[in-house]
Amino acid sequence: MENAQILTELYEVIKQNTPDQYARIIRERASYSFLYHLSEIRQNLIGWLPIDATKRVLECNPECGALTGKLLSMAKEVVCLITDDRQEQILSARFATDSRDGRLIFTREIPTETQSFDVILIAGSFYRWQNQLTDLRNLLCRDGYLYLADANRIGLKYLAGCQEEYVGGYFTGINGYSNVDCVENSGRSYTRSEYQRLLTRAGFDDLKWYYPYPNHKFPSVIYSDDWLPAAGELAEGRSNYDRDRVACFDERVMADTLLAEGVYGTFANSFLIVAGQEG
């Protein structure tokens, strides 16, 4: 979450404006925090998922509600796992009608009732939940799914010179966070095989992989193993709004090479993983 001053500013903006005014505010503020928390582009990550008005959803990382509103427009009920009073205040102001109607519920602890959710969403900050995956799996109906979106620590953008997703610094994740002592507090991301190992160990044995591009935060397109980019299609390599970056090589050329070699899924910038339980 953001620092207290940014959260206060966001709260005032949300309280005093309607969603159709957010685009103007993003332009005027020219701030990454306002882009990240208010941009409609964020909703591209989940808008295509098979979530309908019969589904009950647990959102594990709602932050300031960038995806919560889309979930509410799709699902029967959304339960948000929140961390503090300020977050509840922001979400309550942003989705006042749904909160009053009981379609939006807040909790600060992982619910205890088993098989009570059709969908669980973790969008970013997976590191906070990696040790509670078994508990989360127990909350899913047998035909329910966990949707997990986060960065790939060896993604092409990080190889090419973008700073690491959580702790920052060049090649931090690529070097395995070996010289970073704040990962426990600031967070980290994982490789494809590392995500797979953590999920299968928790009992998620039915995994499907998708690749939001240019990343999971602001996806303009979502690829899959059944629909990979065509050669020359990945022309956008500079969408890095939160930190300075360098350009170590031409990402477009390297992307085409990875596709030709059949390893794009290993080096995608971000993952959206659909995790279910067989049987």
Secondary structure as GFF3:
##gff-version 3
##sequence-region A 1 279
A	DSSP	alpha_helix	4	16	.	.	.	ID=ss1
A	DSSP	three_ten_helix	19	21	.	.	.	ID=ss2
A	DSSP	alpha_helix	22	29	.	.	.	ID=ss3
A	DSSP	alpha_helix	32	38	.	.	.	ID=ss4
A	DSSP	three_ten_helix	40	45	.	.	.	ID=ss5
A	DSSP	beta_strand	56	59	.	.	.	ID=ss6
A	DSSP	alpha_helix	68	74	.	.	.	ID=ss7
A	DSSP	beta_strand	77	81	.	.	.	ID=ss8
A	DSSP	alpha_helix	85	94	.	.	.	ID=ss9
A	DSSP	alpha_helix	96	100	.	.	.	ID=ss10
A	DSSP	beta_strand	104	107	.	.	.	ID=ss11
A	DSSP	beta_strand	117	123	.	.	.	ID=ss12
A	DSSP	three_ten_helix	126	128	.	.	.	ID=ss13
A	DSSP	three_ten_helix	130	132	.	.	.	ID=ss14
A	DSSP	alpha_helix	133	139	.	.	.	ID=ss15
A	DSSP	beta_strand	140	151	.	.	.	ID=ss16
A	DSSP	alpha_helix	156	160	.	.	.	ID=ss17
A	DSSP	alpha_helix	183	186	.	.	.	ID=ss18
A	DSSP	alpha_helix	192	201	.	.	.	ID=ss19
A	DSSP	beta_strand	206	213	.	.	.	ID=ss20
A	DSSP	beta_strand	221	224	.	.	.	ID=ss21
A	DSSP	alpha_helix	251	260	.	.	.	ID=ss22
A	DSSP	alpha_helix	264	267	.	.	.	ID=ss23
A	DSSP	beta_strand	270	276	.	.	.	ID=ss24
###
